[in-house]
């Protein structure tokens, strides 16, 4: 099994992620971002989700939804 130092692992991850992103068209990238954000927001409890939304929109929840 090949071994990586922490530094080389970080470089490999950054390089791989960047190259995959470079190969995506806009539609694929958009789908990926939406999927990742949806997955992230699904991990938050209601209070955290509301806080994030109110901070992003700079408005109270009642004005957002």
N, CA, C and O atoms as a Tripos MOL2 file, in Angstrom:
@<TRIPOS>MOLECULE
protein
  260   259    65     0     0
PROTEIN
NO_CHARGES

@<TRIPOS>ATOM
      1 N           0.8400   -1.1870    0.0000 N.3       1 UNK1
      2 CA          0.0000    0.0000    0.0000 C.3       1 UNK1
      3 C           0.8820    1.2470    0.0000 C.2       1 UNK1
      4 O           1.8280    1.3510    0.7810 O.2       1 UNK1
      5 N           0.5620    2.1860   -0.8810 N.am      2 UNK2
      6 CA          1.3280    3.4240   -0.9500 C.3       2 UNK2
      7 C           0.9560    4.3130    0.2260 C.2       2 UNK2
      8 O          -0.1800    4.2980    0.7010 O.2       2 UNK2
      9 N           1.9310    5.0870    0.6870 N.am      3 UNK3
     10 CA          1.6970    5.9500    1.8380 C.3       3 UNK3
     11 C           1.8700    7.4110    1.4370 C.2       3 UNK3
     12 O           2.6730    7.7430    0.5650 O.2       3 UNK3
     13 N           1.1070    8.2660    2.0870 N.am      4 UNK4
     14 CA          1.1810    9.7080    1.8630 C.3       4 UNK4
     15 C           1.4380   10.4060    3.1900 C.2       4 UNK4
     16 O           0.8930   10.0250    4.2260 O.2       4 UNK4
     17 N           2.2650   11.4200    3.1420 N.am      5 UNK5
     18 CA          2.3940   12.2840    4.3140 C.3       5 UNK5
     19 C           1.1510   13.1590    4.3610 C.2       5 UNK5
     20 O           0.4240   13.2450    3.3710 O.2       5 UNK5
     21 N           0.8970   13.7990    5.4730 N.am      6 UNK6
     22 CA         -0.2420   14.7140    5.6030 C.3       6 UNK6
     23 C          -0.1440   15.8110    4.5540 C.2       6 UNK6
     24 O          -1.1420   16.1540    3.9190 O.2       6 UNK6
     25 N           1.0400   16.3570    4.3690 N.am      7 UNK7
     26 CA          1.2370   17.4400    3.4050 C.3       7 UNK7
     27 C           0.9410   16.9760    1.9750 C.2       7 UNK7
     28 O           0.2430   17.6650    1.2320 O.2       7 UNK7
     29 N           1.4730   15.8070    1.5890 N.am      8 UNK8
     30 CA          1.2350   15.3020    0.2370 C.3       8 UNK8
     31 C          -0.2300   14.9260    0.0400 C.2       8 UNK8
     32 O          -0.7790   15.1130   -1.0450 O.2       8 UNK8
     33 N          -0.8570   14.4020    1.0740 N.am      9 UNK9
     34 CA         -2.2850   14.0770    0.9990 C.3       9 UNK9
     35 C          -3.1080   15.3340    0.7360 C.2       9 UNK9
     36 O          -3.9920   15.3370   -0.1210 O.2       9 UNK9
     37 N          -2.8130   16.4050    1.4790 N.am     10 UNK10
     38 CA         -3.5250   17.6700    1.2940 C.3      10 UNK10
     39 C          -3.3360   18.2090   -0.1210 C.2      10 UNK10
     40 O          -4.2850   18.6880   -0.7410 O.2      10 UNK10
     41 N          -2.1090   18.1290   -0.6260 N.am     11 UNK11
     42 CA         -1.8190   18.5970   -1.9850 C.3      11 UNK11
     43 C          -2.5660   17.7510   -3.0030 C.2      11 UNK11
     44 O          -3.1310   18.2900   -3.9540 O.2      11 UNK11
     45 N          -2.5780   16.4330   -2.8200 N.am     12 UNK12
     46 CA         -3.2740   15.5390   -3.7340 C.3      12 UNK12
     47 C          -4.7760   15.8200   -3.7440 C.2      12 UNK12
     48 O          -5.3900   15.8710   -4.8100 O.2      12 UNK12
     49 N          -5.3660   16.0010   -2.5710 N.am     13 UNK13
     50 CA         -6.7970   16.3020   -2.4780 C.3      13 UNK13
     51 C          -7.1110   17.6110   -3.1830 C.2      13 UNK13
     52 O          -8.0600   17.6760   -3.9650 O.2      13 UNK13
     53 N          -6.3300   18.6590   -2.9220 N.am     14 UNK14
     54 CA         -6.5490   19.9500   -3.5750 C.3      14 UNK14
     55 C          -6.4150   19.8310   -5.0940 C.2      14 UNK14
     56 O          -7.2360   20.3700   -5.8360 O.2      14 UNK14
     57 N          -5.3910   19.1330   -5.5470 N.am     15 UNK15
     58 CA         -5.1490   18.9720   -6.9810 C.3      15 UNK15
     59 C          -6.2820   18.1960   -7.6440 C.2      15 UNK15
     60 O          -6.7790   18.5920   -8.6980 O.2      15 UNK15
     61 N          -6.6850   17.1000   -7.0290 N.am     16 UNK16
     62 CA         -7.7540   16.2740   -7.5730 C.3      16 UNK16
     63 C          -9.0730   17.0540   -7.6170 C.2      16 UNK16
     64 O          -9.7690   17.0460   -8.6320 O.2      16 UNK16
     65 N          -9.4080   17.7170   -6.5230 N.am     17 UNK17
     66 CA        -10.6560   18.4880   -6.4710 C.3      17 UNK17
     67 C         -10.6640   19.5870   -7.5250 C.2      17 UNK17
     68 O         -11.6690   19.7850   -8.2080 O.2      17 UNK17
     69 N          -9.5580   20.2970   -7.6610 N.am     18 UNK18
     70 CA         -9.4800   21.3800   -8.6430 C.3      18 UNK18
     71 C          -9.6200   20.8340  -10.0610 C.2      18 UNK18
     72 O         -10.3460   21.4080  -10.8720 O.2      18 UNK18
     73 N          -8.9430   19.7440  -10.3680 N.am     19 UNK19
     74 CA         -9.0010   19.1910  -11.7190 C.3      19 UNK19
     75 C         -10.3900   18.6650  -12.0560 C.2      19 UNK19
     76 O         -10.8530   18.8220  -13.1850 O.2      19 UNK19
     77 N         -11.0610   18.0410  -11.0840 N.am     20 UNK20
     78 CA        -12.4230   17.5630  -11.3150 C.3      20 UNK20
     79 C         -13.3430   18.7480  -11.5530 C.2      20 UNK20
     80 O         -14.1730   18.7110  -12.4620 O.2      20 UNK20
     81 N         -13.2100   19.8000  -10.7510 N.am     21 UNK21
     82 CA        -14.0170   21.0030  -10.9200 C.3      21 UNK21
     83 C         -13.7660   21.6300  -12.2880 C.2      21 UNK21
     84 O         -14.7110   22.0630  -12.9460 O.2      21 UNK21
     85 N         -12.5230   21.6850  -12.7230 N.am     22 UNK22
     86 CA        -12.1800   22.2530  -14.0230 C.3      22 UNK22
     87 C         -12.8210   21.4790  -15.1730 C.2      22 UNK22
     88 O         -13.1160   22.0510  -16.2220 O.2      22 UNK22
     89 N         -13.0340   20.1860  -14.9750 N.am     23 UNK23
     90 CA        -13.6220   19.3630  -16.0130 C.3      23 UNK23
     91 C         -15.1450   19.4080  -16.0620 C.2      23 UNK23
     92 O         -15.7530   18.8430  -16.9700 O.2      23 UNK23
     93 N         -15.7600   20.0740  -15.0960 N.am     24 UNK24
     94 CA        -17.2210   20.1360  -15.0450 C.3      24 UNK24
     95 C         -17.7470   21.2820  -15.8960 C.2      24 UNK24
     96 O         -17.1450   22.3540  -15.9660 O.2      24 UNK24
     97 N         -18.8810   21.0350  -16.5410 N.am     25 UNK25
     98 CA        -19.5610   22.1520  -17.1810 C.3      25 UNK25
     99 C         -20.3830   22.8720  -16.1140 C.2      25 UNK25
    100 O         -20.5000   22.3960  -14.9840 O.2      25 UNK25
    101 N         -20.9420   24.0060  -16.4760 N.am     26 UNK26
    102 CA        -21.6540   24.8260  -15.4910 C.3      26 UNK26
    103 C         -22.8170   24.0720  -14.8650 C.2      26 UNK26
    104 O         -23.0170   24.1380  -13.6520 O.2      26 UNK26
    105 N         -23.5820   23.3610  -15.6750 N.am     27 UNK27
    106 CA        -24.7540   22.6470  -15.1730 C.3      27 UNK27
    107 C         -24.3590   21.5730  -14.1670 C.2      27 UNK27
    108 O         -25.0110   21.4230  -13.1340 O.2      27 UNK27
    109 N         -23.3030   20.8300  -14.4560 N.am     28 UNK28
    110 CA        -22.8250   19.7990  -13.5270 C.3      28 UNK28
    111 C         -22.3450   20.4130  -12.2190 C.2      28 UNK28
    112 O         -22.6190   19.8920  -11.1390 O.2      28 UNK28
    113 N         -21.6240   21.5320  -12.3290 N.am     29 UNK29
    114 CA        -21.1180   22.2040  -11.1390 C.3      29 UNK29
    115 C         -22.2780   22.7380  -10.2920 C.2      29 UNK29
    116 O         -22.2550   22.6450   -9.0650 O.2      29 UNK29
    117 N         -23.2890   23.2960  -10.9600 N.am     30 UNK30
    118 CA        -24.4610   23.8150  -10.2620 C.3      30 UNK30
    119 C         -25.1660   22.6900   -9.5030 C.2      30 UNK30
    120 O         -25.5210   22.8640   -8.3380 O.2      30 UNK30
    121 N         -25.3700   21.5540  -10.1380 N.am     31 UNK31
    122 CA        -26.0180   20.4100   -9.4900 C.3      31 UNK31
    123 C         -25.2180   19.9330   -8.2860 C.2      31 UNK31
    124 O         -25.7810   19.6210   -7.2370 O.2      31 UNK31
    125 N         -23.9080   19.8810   -8.4460 N.am     32 UNK32
    126 CA        -23.0500   19.4250   -7.3610 C.3      32 UNK32
    127 C         -23.1150   20.3710   -6.1600 C.2      32 UNK32
    128 O         -23.2170   19.9240   -5.0180 O.2      32 UNK32
    129 N         -23.0580   21.6530   -6.4180 N.am     33 UNK33
    130 CA        -23.1020   22.6430   -5.3330 C.3      33 UNK33
    131 C         -24.4340   22.5590   -4.5960 C.2      33 UNK33
    132 O         -24.4630   22.5610   -3.3650 O.2      33 UNK33
    133 N         -25.5350   22.4840   -5.3390 N.am     34 UNK34
    134 CA        -26.8530   22.3810   -4.7110 C.3      34 UNK34
    135 C         -26.9380   21.1210   -3.8580 C.2      34 UNK34
    136 O         -27.4520   21.1630   -2.7400 O.2      34 UNK34
    137 N         -26.4430   20.0070   -4.3730 N.am     35 UNK35
    138 CA        -26.4610   18.7490   -3.6250 C.3      35 UNK35
    139 C         -25.6500   18.8540   -2.3350 C.2      35 UNK35
    140 O         -26.1030   18.4170   -1.2770 O.2      35 UNK35
    141 N         -24.4670   19.4260   -2.4210 N.am     36 UNK36
    142 CA        -23.6140   19.5510   -1.2400 C.3      36 UNK36
    143 C         -24.2220   20.4880   -0.2000 C.2      36 UNK36
    144 O         -24.1960   20.1930    0.9950 O.2      36 UNK36
    145 N         -24.7670   21.6150   -0.6510 N.am     37 UNK37
    146 CA        -25.3910   22.5530    0.2870 C.3      37 UNK37
    147 C         -26.6280   21.9430    0.9340 C.2      37 UNK37
    148 O         -26.8510   22.1160    2.1320 O.2      37 UNK37
    149 N         -27.4280   21.2340    0.1530 N.am     38 UNK38
    150 CA        -28.6190   20.5770    0.6970 C.3      38 UNK38
    151 C         -28.2210   19.5400    1.7420 C.2      38 UNK38
    152 O         -28.8290   19.4710    2.8110 O.2      38 UNK38
    153 N         -27.2140   18.7420    1.4440 N.am     39 UNK39
    154 CA        -26.7240   17.7550    2.4160 C.3      39 UNK39
    155 C         -26.2510   18.4380    3.6930 C.2      39 UNK39
    156 O         -26.5480   17.9770    4.7950 O.2      39 UNK39
    157 N         -25.5150   19.5350    3.5440 N.am     40 UNK40
    158 CA        -25.0200   20.2670    4.7170 C.3      40 UNK40
    159 C         -26.1840   20.8210    5.5430 C.2      40 UNK40
    160 O         -26.2240   20.6420    6.7600 O.2      40 UNK40
    161 N         -27.1210   21.4890    4.8850 N.am     41 UNK41
    162 CA        -28.2380   22.0860    5.6260 C.3      41 UNK41
    163 C         -29.1090   21.0280    6.2870 C.2      41 UNK41
    164 O         -29.7310   21.3030    7.3130 O.2      41 UNK41
    165 N         -29.1690   19.8370    5.7290 N.am     42 UNK42
    166 CA        -29.9200   18.7560    6.3650 C.3      42 UNK42
    167 C         -29.2700   18.2580    7.6490 C.2      42 UNK42
    168 O         -29.9280   17.5900    8.4460 O.2      42 UNK42
    169 N         -27.9820   18.5700    7.8700 N.am     43 UNK43
    170 CA        -27.3130   18.1640    9.1080 C.3      43 UNK43
    171 C         -27.5620   19.1490   10.2540 C.2      43 UNK43
    172 O         -27.2940   18.8330   11.4130 O.2      43 UNK43
    173 N         -28.0710   20.3340    9.9340 N.am     44 UNK44
    174 CA        -28.2870   21.3630   10.9520 C.3      44 UNK44
    175 C         -29.6120   21.1460   11.6640 C.2      44 UNK44
    176 O         -30.5680   20.6250   11.0890 O.2      44 UNK44
    177 N         -29.6530   21.5580   12.9370 N.am     45 UNK45
    178 CA        -30.9400   21.5560   13.6200 C.3      45 UNK45
    179 C         -31.6930   22.8220   13.1900 C.2      45 UNK45
    180 O         -31.1200   23.6840   12.5240 O.2      45 UNK45
    181 N         -32.9580   22.9350   13.5630 N.am     46 UNK46
    182 CA        -33.7820   24.0620   13.1140 C.3      46 UNK46
    183 C         -33.1930   25.4140   13.4970 C.2      46 UNK46
    184 O         -33.2070   26.3510   12.6990 O.2      46 UNK46
    185 N         -32.6810   25.5140   14.7120 N.am     47 UNK47
    186 CA        -32.1140   26.7870   15.1730 C.3      47 UNK47
    187 C         -30.9110   27.1950   14.3250 C.2      47 UNK47
    188 O         -30.7950   28.3510   13.9200 O.2      47 UNK47
    189 N         -30.0160   26.2430   14.0610 N.am     48 UNK48
    190 CA        -28.8410   26.5320   13.2390 C.3      48 UNK48
    191 C         -29.2370   26.9070   11.8080 C.2      48 UNK48
    192 O         -28.6590   27.8140   11.2090 O.2      48 UNK48
    193 N         -30.2260   26.1980   11.2730 N.am     49 UNK49
    194 CA        -30.6900   26.4660    9.9130 C.3      49 UNK49
    195 C         -31.3020   27.8590    9.8090 C.2      49 UNK49
    196 O         -31.0170   28.6000    8.8680 O.2      49 UNK49
    197 N         -32.1350   28.2090   10.7700 N.am     50 UNK50
    198 CA        -32.7540   29.5340   10.7670 C.3      50 UNK50
    199 C         -31.6960   30.6140   10.9170 C.2      50 UNK50
    200 O         -31.7570   31.6360   10.2340 O.2      50 UNK50
    201 N         -30.7330   30.4050   11.7960 N.am     51 UNK51
    202 CA        -29.6520   31.3800   11.9890 C.3      51 UNK51
    203 C         -28.8740   31.5900   10.7000 C.2      51 UNK51
    204 O         -28.6020   32.7270   10.3170 O.2      51 UNK51
    205 N         -28.5160   30.5030   10.0300 N.am     52 UNK52
    206 CA        -27.7850   30.6150    8.7610 C.3      52 UNK52
    207 C         -28.6050   31.3680    7.7170 C.2      52 UNK52
    208 O         -28.0870   32.2480    7.0300 O.2      52 UNK52
    209 N         -29.8830   31.0180    7.6020 N.am     53 UNK53
    210 CA        -30.7420   31.6570    6.5980 C.3      53 UNK53
    211 C         -30.9170   33.1430    6.8890 C.2      53 UNK53
    212 O         -30.8040   33.9720    5.9860 O.2      53 UNK53
    213 N         -31.1890   33.4780    8.1370 N.am     54 UNK54
    214 CA        -31.3760   34.8900    8.4930 C.3      54 UNK54
    215 C         -30.1010   35.6910    8.2870 C.2      54 UNK54
    216 O         -30.1480   36.8520    7.8790 O.2      54 UNK54
    217 N         -28.9720   35.0750    8.5660 N.am     55 UNK55
    218 CA        -27.6920   35.7460    8.3460 C.3      55 UNK55
    219 C         -27.4560   35.9540    6.8470 C.2      55 UNK55
    220 O         -27.0560   37.0400    6.4270 O.2      55 UNK55
    221 N         -27.6990   34.9280    6.0490 N.am     56 UNK56
    222 CA        -27.4570   35.0200    4.6130 C.3      56 UNK56
    223 C         -28.3760   36.0540    3.9600 C.2      56 UNK56
    224 O         -27.9190   36.9090    3.2010 O.2      56 UNK56
    225 N         -29.6630   35.9710    4.2570 N.am     57 UNK57
    226 CA        -30.6290   36.8690    3.6340 C.3      57 UNK57
    227 C         -30.7260   38.2250    4.3320 C.2      57 UNK57
    228 O         -31.3350   39.1590    3.8090 O.2      57 UNK57
    229 N         -30.1280   38.3220    5.5030 N.am     58 UNK58
    230 CA        -30.1920   39.5320    6.3200 C.3      58 UNK58
    231 C         -31.6410   39.9700    6.4970 C.2      58 UNK58
    232 O         -31.9980   41.1340    6.3150 O.2      58 UNK58
    233 N         -32.4650   38.9750    6.8620 N.am     59 UNK59
    234 CA        -33.8910   39.2050    7.0890 C.3      59 UNK59
    235 C         -34.4040   38.1490    8.0520 C.2      59 UNK59
    236 O         -33.8220   37.0700    8.1620 O.2      59 UNK59
    237 N         -35.5020   38.4560    8.7580 N.am     60 UNK60
    238 CA        -36.0760   37.4500    9.6500 C.3      60 UNK60
    239 C         -36.7300   36.3140    8.8600 C.2      60 UNK60
    240 O         -37.0830   36.4800    7.6930 O.2      60 UNK60
    241 N         -36.8810   35.1830    9.4970 N.am     61 UNK61
    242 CA        -37.4250   33.9940    8.8410 C.3      61 UNK61
    243 C         -38.7590   34.2770    8.1640 C.2      61 UNK61
    244 O         -39.0180   33.7850    7.0650 O.2      61 UNK61
    245 N         -39.6000   35.0650    8.8140 N.am     62 UNK62
    246 CA        -40.9320   35.3450    8.2750 C.3      62 UNK62
    247 C         -40.8810   36.0330    6.9170 C.2      62 UNK62
    248 O         -41.8220   35.9100    6.1330 O.2      62 UNK62
    249 N         -39.8130   36.7460    6.6270 N.am     63 UNK63
    250 CA        -39.6650   37.4030    5.3310 C.3      63 UNK63
    251 C         -39.0190   36.4860    4.2840 C.2      63 UNK63
    252 O         -39.0700   36.7720    3.0880 O.2      63 UNK63
    253 N         -38.4200   35.4010    4.7350 N.am     64 UNK64
    254 CA        -37.7120   34.4930    3.8220 C.3      64 UNK64
    255 C         -38.6640   33.4420    3.2660 C.2      64 UNK64
    256 O         -38.6920   33.1910    2.0610 O.2      64 UNK64
    257 N         -39.4430   32.8290    4.1550 N.am     65 UNK65
    258 CA        -40.3830   31.7850    3.7100 C.3      65 UNK65
    259 C         -41.7870   32.1080    4.1760 C.2      65 UNK65
    260 O         -42.7180   31.3510    3.9010 O.2      65 UNK65
@<TRIPOS>BOND
     1     1     2 1
     2     2     3 1
     3     3     4 2
     4     3     5 am
     5     5     6 1
     6     6     7 1
     7     7     8 2
     8     7     9 am
     9     9    10 1
    10    10    11 1
    11    11    12 2
    12    11    13 am
    13    13    14 1
    14    14    15 1
    15    15    16 2
    16    15    17 am
    17    17    18 1
    18    18    19 1
    19    19    20 2
    20    19    21 am
    21    21    22 1
    22    22    23 1
    23    23    24 2
    24    23    25 am
    25    25    26 1
    26    26    27 1
    27    27    28 2
    28    27    29 am
    29    29    30 1
    30    30    31 1
    31    31    32 2
    32    31    33 am
    33    33    34 1
    34    34    35 1
    35    35    36 2
    36    35    37 am
    37    37    38 1
    38    38    39 1
    39    39    40 2
    40    39    41 am
    41    41    42 1
    42    42    43 1
    43    43    44 2
    44    43    45 am
    45    45    46 1
    46    46    47 1
    47    47    48 2
    48    47    49 am
    49    49    50 1
    50    50    51 1
    51    51    52 2
    52    51    53 am
    53    53    54 1
    54    54    55 1
    55    55    56 2
    56    55    57 am
    57    57    58 1
    58    58    59 1
    59    59    60 2
    60    59    61 am
    61    61    62 1
    62    62    63 1
    63    63    64 2
    64    63    65 am
    65    65    66 1
    66    66    67 1
    67    67    68 2
    68    67    69 am
    69    69    70 1
    70    70    71 1
    71    71    72 2
    72    71    73 am
    73    73    74 1
    74    74    75 1
    75    75    76 2
    76    75    77 am
    77    77    78 1
    78    78    79 1
    79    79    80 2
    80    79    81 am
    81    81    82 1
    82    82    83 1
    83    83    84 2
    84    83    85 am
    85    85    86 1
    86    86    87 1
    87    87    88 2
    88    87    89 am
    89    89    90 1
    90    90    91 1
    91    91    92 2
    92    91    93 am
    93    93    94 1
    94    94    95 1
    95    95    96 2
    96    95    97 am
    97    97    98 1
    98    98    99 1
    99    99   100 2
   100    99   101 am
   101   101   102 1
   102   102   103 1
   103   103   104 2
   104   103   105 am
   105   105   106 1
   106   106   107 1
   107   107   108 2
   108   107   109 am
   109   109   110 1
   110   110   111 1
   111   111   112 2
   112   111   113 am
   113   113   114 1
   114   114   115 1
   115   115   116 2
   116   115   117 am
   117   117   118 1
   118   118   119 1
   119   119   120 2
   120   119   121 am
   121   121   122 1
   122   122   123 1
   123   123   124 2
   124   123   125 am
   125   125   126 1
   126   126   127 1
   127   127   128 2
   128   127   129 am
   129   129   130 1
   130   130   131 1
   131   131   132 2
   132   131   133 am
   133   133   134 1
   134   134   135 1
   135   135   136 2
   136   135   137 am
   137   137   138 1
   138   138   139 1
   139   139   140 2
   140   139   141 am
   141   141   142 1
   142   142   143 1
   143   143   144 2
   144   143   145 am
   145   145   146 1
   146   146   147 1
   147   147   148 2
   148   147   149 am
   149   149   150 1
   150   150   151 1
   151   151   152 2
   152   151   153 am
   153   153   154 1
   154   154   155 1
   155   155   156 2
   156   155   157 am
   157   157   158 1
   158   158   159 1
   159   159   160 2
   160   159   161 am
   161   161   162 1
   162   162   163 1
   163   163   164 2
   164   163   165 am
   165   165   166 1
   166   166   167 1
   167   167   168 2
   168   167   169 am
   169   169   170 1
   170   170   171 1
   171   171   172 2
   172   171   173 am
   173   173   174 1
   174   174   175 1
   175   175   176 2
   176   175   177 am
   177   177   178 1
   178   178   179 1
   179   179   180 2
   180   179   181 am
   181   181   182 1
   182   182   183 1
   183   183   184 2
   184   183   185 am
   185   185   186 1
   186   186   187 1
   187   187   188 2
   188   187   189 am
   189   189   190 1
   190   190   191 1
   191   191   192 2
   192   191   193 am
   193   193   194 1
   194   194   195 1
   195   195   196 2
   196   195   197 am
   197   197   198 1
   198   198   199 1
   199   199   200 2
   200   199   201 am
   201   201   202 1
   202   202   203 1
   203   203   204 2
   204   203   205 am
   205   205   206 1
   206   206   207 1
   207   207   208 2
   208   207   209 am
   209   209   210 1
   210   210   211 1
   211   211   212 2
   212   211   213 am
   213   213   214 1
   214   214   215 1
   215   215   216 2
   216   215   217 am
   217   217   218 1
   218   218   219 1
   219   219   220 2
   220   219   221 am
   221   221   222 1
   222   222   223 1
   223   223   224 2
   224   223   225 am
   225   225   226 1
   226   226   227 1
   227   227   228 2
   228   227   229 am
   229   229   230 1
   230   230   231 1
   231   231   232 2
   232   231   233 am
   233   233   234 1
   234   234   235 1
   235   235   236 2
   236   235   237 am
   237   237   238 1
   238   238   239 1
   239   239   240 2
   240   239   241 am
   241   241   242 1
   242   242   243 1
   243   243   244 2
   244   243   245 am
   245   245   246 1
   246   246   247 1
   247   247   248 2
   248   247   249 am
   249   249   250 1
   250   250   251 1
   251   251   252 2
   252   251   253 am
   253   253   254 1
   254   254   255 1
   255   255   256 2
   256   255   257 am
   257   257   258 1
   258   258   259 1
   259   259   260 2
@<TRIPOS>SUBSTRUCTURE
     1 UNK1         2 RESIDUE 1 A UNK
     2 UNK2         6 RESIDUE 1 A UNK
     3 UNK3        10 RESIDUE 1 A UNK
     4 UNK4        14 RESIDUE 1 A UNK
     5 UNK5        18 RESIDUE 1 A UNK
     6 UNK6        22 RESIDUE 1 A UNK
     7 UNK7        26 RESIDUE 1 A UNK
     8 UNK8        30 RESIDUE 1 A UNK
     9 UNK9        34 RESIDUE 1 A UNK
    10 UNK10       38 RESIDUE 1 A UNK
    11 UNK11       42 RESIDUE 1 A UNK
    12 UNK12       46 RESIDUE 1 A UNK
    13 UNK13       50 RESIDUE 1 A UNK
    14 UNK14       54 RESIDUE 1 A UNK
    15 UNK15       58 RESIDUE 1 A UNK
    16 UNK16       62 RESIDUE 1 A UNK
    17 UNK17       66 RESIDUE 1 A UNK
    18 UNK18       70 RESIDUE 1 A UNK
    19 UNK19       74 RESIDUE 1 A UNK
    20 UNK20       78 RESIDUE 1 A UNK
    21 UNK21       82 RESIDUE 1 A UNK
    22 UNK22       86 RESIDUE 1 A UNK
    23 UNK23       90 RESIDUE 1 A UNK
    24 UNK24       94 RESIDUE 1 A UNK
    25 UNK25       98 RESIDUE 1 A UNK
    26 UNK26      102 RESIDUE 1 A UNK
    27 UNK27      106 RESIDUE 1 A UNK
    28 UNK28      110 RESIDUE 1 A UNK
    29 UNK29      114 RESIDUE 1 A UNK
    30 UNK30      118 RESIDUE 1 A UNK
    31 UNK31      122 RESIDUE 1 A UNK
    32 UNK32      126 RESIDUE 1 A UNK
    33 UNK33      130 RESIDUE 1 A UNK
    34 UNK34      134 RESIDUE 1 A UNK
    35 UNK35      138 RESIDUE 1 A UNK
    36 UNK36      142 RESIDUE 1 A UNK
    37 UNK37      146 RESIDUE 1 A UNK
    38 UNK38      150 RESIDUE 1 A UNK
    39 UNK39      154 RESIDUE 1 A UNK
    40 UNK40      158 RESIDUE 1 A UNK
    41 UNK41      162 RESIDUE 1 A UNK
    42 UNK42      166 RESIDUE 1 A UNK
    43 UNK43      170 RESIDUE 1 A UNK
    44 UNK44      174 RESIDUE 1 A UNK
    45 UNK45      178 RESIDUE 1 A UNK
    46 UNK46      182 RESIDUE 1 A UNK
    47 UNK47      186 RESIDUE 1 A UNK
    48 UNK48      190 RESIDUE 1 A UNK
    49 UNK49      194 RESIDUE 1 A UNK
    50 UNK50      198 RESIDUE 1 A UNK
    51 UNK51      202 RESIDUE 1 A UNK
    52 UNK52      206 RESIDUE 1 A UNK
    53 UNK53      210 RESIDUE 1 A UNK
    54 UNK54      214 RESIDUE 1 A UNK
    55 UNK55      218 RESIDUE 1 A UNK
    56 UNK56      222 RESIDUE 1 A UNK
    57 UNK57      226 RESIDUE 1 A UNK
    58 UNK58      230 RESIDUE 1 A UNK
    59 UNK59      234 RESIDUE 1 A UNK
    60 UNK60      238 RESIDUE 1 A UNK
    61 UNK61      242 RESIDUE 1 A UNK
    62 UNK62      246 RESIDUE 1 A UNK
    63 UNK63      250 RESIDUE 1 A UNK
    64 UNK64      254 RESIDUE 1 A UNK
    65 UNK65      258 RESIDUE 1 A UNK
